[in-house]
Amino acid sequence: MQKFSQFRLVRAITYDGMASIAFTIVGSAFLILSILPDVFPFLTGLFAATFDKMTDLYMIGFNASVSTISIYFLVSTTFEYARIFASEDDVDIKPLNAVLLSVFMLFMLMPEFHIADGLIALVTNVAATDGNYAGSVISGWAIGGSGISRLGATGIFEAIIISWASVRIYVLCVEKNIVVKLPDVVPDGVARSFSSLVPAFFIAVVSMLVQGILAALGTDVYTLISIPFGFVVNLTDSWLGILVIYFLIHALWIVGIHGATIISSLIQPITLANFAANATQGGHYVLAGEFQNAFVTMGGSGSTLLLTFMLLLLAKSEQLKAIGKAEAIPAIFNINEPLLFGLPIVYNPDLAIPFFLAPMASATVAYWSITLGLCNSIIVTMPWPTPAGIGAFISTGGDWRSVIVALISVVVAGAIYYPFFKHYDAKLCKEEEEQRELEEAESAAKAA
């Protein structure tokens, strides 16, 4: 897994996930505004007279972020992927050029084609409803309620693949010296535009070939890619799939690798797509948005929130008391590196079992609560450091039941840690007592 995490594309996707977080949070803020009357009914009259009159206006913020999220994935993944080639392999490519080439390839592969009367033609299936073209295809472009459908979460996986393909074509052209080079006296801007001329031509040819071949087969890139990734989405939204995800995250952590960053970055396209489906299409996906920090890893990786307060309030070992004091405030905001490396949990067989089991148990509580309708699914993306309970409340659009589910998850995780904490505390107390006796004996010997 550590070797896998060092692959160029995986590192680029990790960077991409971090870069897109701000936009999903901002977009969610506007969505929250639209659902406030549902959470607080006494605001209904006020909103009917004010904000409801301009819903389409302020929801542009949501539509321009979540409904076009694949563009953000495309740009950030391509930029970082190209930067890695330029800085680490010393390939003479420009990240900005790479981004423009990937956008070019995206818009060449996005339209839908079919064979009509022996001709390759754009699909046109206009189905107007009250003057809107919701759910229709116009000149090859699939139009949804908030714009071009394939720019949304459904296009995230395709955006990642297009990023990879466009950068690799660009790198191949440069490495094989198939580029237009201008004299050094030519301004950088002009030289840069000409350096992408040949790669753009190759990308155009490849894209047209792909579109033509797939149209002849009665499909297209987006439909083709959705088959394997649709299977992955369904797998990760199952109870066993979620357990596997949290097992892998903590299996990496236990040997000192930041499992939350690696695994969460890989599944973020899925969580964002599910979040968008929940928010805009009435979906009921469990693994969506910040499910992890809202319901599972409260207090930090390993679901250590109650463990922290056990150290602070119940520990007899001086070492554990000190760590509890240092970790108390960060734990409220889901940060627990002092615990992971100071307790420690990493490489510590005494705490490995609860470190695996606690988040899997918390995920189980949350999964079945959402699946059985005991609380709403996630429709809002919130900042990951949001404290336990508050994060669940915001994420579910103000469902008070989600607060109870989150707190039950915290208690269940704490109950799993408790016997292991008591055993570890007693072990350290014994070691500290032996150390004190040794120091007293050495002090007495020196005095004598």
N, C-alpha and C positions, 0 to 999 in steps of 0.2 A: 504493500500500500504506500509506503514511503517513496519507493521508486516510481510508482504510478503517479503520485502527487507532483513529481518533478517533471513530468511530460510538459512540453511547451504549451500545448492547447489546454491542458488541465489548469496550469498556472494562469493562463489568460482568462479562462472562465472564472477562476477564483477572483481575479481582479475585477472582472466584469460584474460578478454578483455584488461586490462591495460598491462599485460605482453606481449601480442602478437603484440601490436602497433608498437614497434621498428622494428620487422621483416617485417611487411607490408610496413613500410616507406622505409626501406633499399631496399627491393625488388622493390618498385616503382621507386627508384632512377635509377636502371638499365633499367627499362622500359622507363623512360624519355629519357635516352640516345638513345634508339632505335627509338624514335619518333621525336627527335629533327629536322631531315631534313624535316619532314612534317610541323613543326611549322615555321622553318626558312629555306626556300628553297635554300638560297645561300650556305648552308652547305652541300647540296647534293653531290657535287663533292668531297669535303673533306672526307665525311663519306664513300663514295663509295671506296675511296682509302685507308681508314684506318679501322674504326670501323666496317663497314659492312663485312669485311673479317673475323671478329671474333665474330659475333653476337651470335652464339651458345655458345661460351665460356663465354661472360659476362652475357648472359641471364640466366646462371646457378644461379646467385644471385636471380633473380626473381622466377625461378622455385623451388629453394630450400626454398623459403619463402612462397609466395602466393600459389604456386601449391602444397604445402604440409602443408597448414595452419592448417589442422585438427590435425596434430601431436602436434603442439604447444598448441592448445586448450586442447587436451587430457592431455598432461603432466602438464600444469599449473593448469587446473581445478582439476585434481586428487591430485596434491601435496597440493593445498590449502584446498580442501575438507577433505583430510586425516589429515592435520595439525589442522583443526578446531576440529575434533573428538579427536585428541591426546591432545590438549591443553585445550579445554573447557569441554570435557566429561571425560577426564583422561582415555581414552582407549589406551591400550598399543600397538599402531600400529606405524609403521615407514613410514613417507611420501614417502621416496625413494622406499621402498618395494611396497607401493600402486601404485606408478608410473609404476614400472616394471610389476606389475600384470595387470594394465590397458592396457599397451602396448601388453602384452600377449593376453588379451581378444580381443583387437582390431584386431590383425592379425588372430585370430581364427574365427572372425565373418565377416571378409572382403571378403574372397573368395566366389565365386558364385558356388552353387551346383544345381543339378537337378536329376531327376529320369530317368535313361536310362537302358532299358532292365531289369527292376526290381532292379537295383543297384543304390545306391546313389553315384554319380560321379561328379567330378569337371567339370564345363562348359568349353568347348574348342571351340572357334569360331574364328579361325585365319583368318583375312582378310587383307593380306599384300597389301600395296600400295607403289610402288617404294621402296621396301625394308623396309618400316616402318610399324609398327603394330598399327597405329593410329586407335582408335575406335574399337579395337578388344579385345577379352577375351582369355587369354592364361593360361591354367591350372588353371582356376578359377579367375585369376587376370585381372581386366579390365584395359587396357592400353590406356592412352590418349596421346596427343601430347607431354606432358612434363613429363610422367612417369605414376605411378599408379593413376588412375583417382580418386579412393575413398579416397586418402590421401589429395585431394584438398578441395576446399570450399564446394563441395557437401557432404563431410563427416563430416562437423562441428557438425551438430545436433547429428549424431550418436556418435561422439566422446564424446559429453557431456553426453549422456545417458550411454555410456560404462563407463565413469568415475564414474558416480553415482552407477551403478550396481557393478563394481569391488570393489569399496570402501565399499559398504554395505555388500558384501560377506566377505570381509576381516574383517570388524568390527564384523560381526556375529560370525565368527570363533573364534575371540579373546575373545569376550564376553562369548561365550559358552565354552571357554577353549578347543577348538578343534584345537590345535596347537602342534607342536613339540618343546619342551623346552629342551635346553641343559644346563649343569652345568655352573655356573658363571665363571669357569676357562677357558671356551672356548672363543676364541677371538670374539669380537663383530661382525666382518664381517661374520664369519662362523655361529654364532648364528642367525644373521639377515637373512641369506639365508635359514636356516632351518625353521625359524618362518613363512616364506611365503610358505612353502612346501604344507601344507594342503589347505590353501586358493587357491593356484594355481591349485591343483587337482580339487577342487570344481568348480572353474572358467572354467577349461577345460571341465568338465562333462556338466555344464550348457550350455556352448557355443556349444558343439556338439549336445546336445538335441535340442537347438534352431535351429541350422542349419539343422538338420535332419527333424524336424517337418515342418519347413518352406519350405524346398525343396520338401517335399511331397505335400505341398499346392501350389507349383509352384511359390514361391516367396522367398525372403530373407530379412534379417534385414534392409538393406539399402533401398530396394524398399518399404518395409512396412512403415518405418519411414518417408520416403519422402512424403507419402500421406498427413498426417495432416500438416506437416511442409511446404509442397508445397502450401497448402491452406493459411497458415499464410503468406508466402512470397508474394503470389498474393494479399492478403488483404492489407498488409503493403505497397505494391507498387501502391495502388490506391490513388486517391486524398483524399477521405474521410478517408482512413486508415492513411495517413500521417497527416491529421488534428487531428485525434484522438491521435496520438503519441505526437504531440506538445502540445495538450491540457493537456494530462496527465503529461508531463514533467513540465509544468508551474503550474498545479494544485498542484503538490507536492512542488514546490518551494515556492508558495504563503503562505504555512503553515510551511516553514522553513526546508523542507526536500530536499536534493540535488537531484532534479528530473533528472537532466542531467546525473548524474552518474548511477542512478538506471535504468531508462528506456533505456538510450543509451547502457548500458551494456547488457540488455536483448535482444535488437534488433541487437547488433553488429554481431552475427553470420549471420544474414540476410544481413546486409550492406556489410560484407566481401564477402559473397557468391555472391552477386549481383555485387560487384566491380570486382571480379575475372571473372565473366561471361562477364562483359563489356570489360575487358581488354584482355581476351584470346579467347572469343567466339563471339565477335561482338554483345554482348547483349545491350539492351537499357533501363536498369533499372534506375529509378530515385533515389530511396533511396539506395545509394551505397557509399562506402568509407566515406569520411568526408563531405557528403552532408550537414549535419547540420551546420558545421562551415564555409563551403565554400559559402553557399547561404542563410542560415536561421538565425542562432543566432550570427550574426556578432556584435561584441562589447560585447558579452556574452549572457547568458540566457535572454530571453525576447527581443532579437534584439535591444539592447539599445545603439548602437553606436552613432546615431544622438542625442538621449536623453542626452547623456553625454556632447556633445558639446552645446546643448541648455542650460544645467546647467552652463557651463563654460562661454558662450558668451551672453546669453539672460536673465539669472535669475536675479531678483532683491533681492531675499532673500539671506542673508549672509550665511545661512546654505547650500543652494543649490549651491552657488558660491564655497564654500569651498569643497563640495563634488565633484563638477565638476573639480576643480584643482587636487584633489587627484586621480580621476578616469581617467583623460584624457589619460595618457600614457598606463595604463593597458587595457583600452577599445580598443586601436588599436590592441592589441594582444588577443582580445576576453576573457578578464578577467574582471569581474564586481562585485566581492563580495563586494567591498566598496560601490557600488551603491545599491546592494540588501539589505545589512544590515545597511547602513549608511543613505540612502535617507529617510526612508527605502522603499523598495517595499514589502518585506515580511511582512505579516499581515497588509498591508496598503490598505484599500478599495478605497482610492483616485486614486491609480495607478494600481489596480488589473485588470481592464477591458483592458487597452492597453497592459498590460503585457501578457494577454492571446491572444489578437487579433493580435498584431504586428508580432510575429513569425509565426502565422497561415497565415497571409497575405503574409509574405516573402516566406514561403513554397509554397503558391499557385502560386506566380509569378515564382518561380524556377521550380515547377512541370510542369506547362503548357509550359514554355519555352523549357524545355528538351523534353517533350512529343510531342510538335508540331515541334520539330527539329530546333528551333530558336537558340539553342546552343547544343554542344555535351554533352553526358552523362559522368559521372565520370569514368575515367580509371586509375587514379593514386591516391594513398593515400598520403596526405600531413600532416605535423604536424598541430594539431588543432589551435595553436596560430598564424598561418599565417594570416597577415592582410587582410581585406576585398578587394576583387578584385584579389589580388595576389593569394589567396587560390583557388579561382574559376578558374583562368587561369592555375595554375599548375594541379589542379584536373582533368580538362577536356583535358589535353594533349596539352595545349597551344592554346585553342580556345579563340580569343579575344572577341568574342560575349558574352562569359560567364562573362567577366568583366562587361559588360554593364548590364547584368541580375542581377549580384550581387549588383551593385550600385543602380539599380532601386529598388531592394528589400530593401536596406538600406533606400532609400528615402521614400518608401511606409510605412515602419515601423516608421520612424520619423514623417511622416504626421499623423499617428494614435496617436502618443504620444503627439503631439503639443498642442491640446486643453486641455488635461488633465494636461500637464505640466504647462500651463498658469494658470489654476484653482488652482493647488497645490501651485504654486509660489505665487499667490495672497493671498492664505490662510496663508502661512507661513509668508509673509510680514506683514500681519495684526497681527499675533501672536507675531512677533518680535517687532512690533511697540507698541503693548500693553505691552509687557515685558519691553521695554525701558521706557515707561511712568510710569510703576509701580516702576521700579528701581529709576527713577528720583524723584518720589514722596517719596519713602523711604529715599533717600539721603537728600532731602529737610527737611523731618521730623527730621532726625538725626541732621542736621545742626541747626535746630531751637531749 
